[in-house]
Amino acid sequence: MTLADFKATLADATPPAVSPLLLALWHDARGDWDKAHTLAQDVDDASGAWVHAYLHRKEGDLGNAGYWYGRAKQPVATDALDEEWARIATALL
């Protein structure tokens, strides 16, 4: 699946059959931050921490986001949220 294919599923009523972290990004893009957060926090690895960091950055909790970027071994993002979302989704695809 490409990023464009994944983005196209955002118009669907049901999510695609993807990993939990991509599912978290799918729910986030559709406005369900809580569902996205629940999915992300259940993945205990660097990729899960990266999605978790992005979500807390989006929430505006920059201190918590910084902690999760550190766990993800990723630099603290400063670009637009949609650019980071696309970067994470691309890495996970």
Secondary structure by P-SEA (a helix, b strand, c coil): ccaaaaaaaccccccccccaaaaaaaaaaacaaaaaaaaaaacccaaaaaaaaaaaaaacaaaaaaaaaaaaccccccccaaaaaaaaaaaac
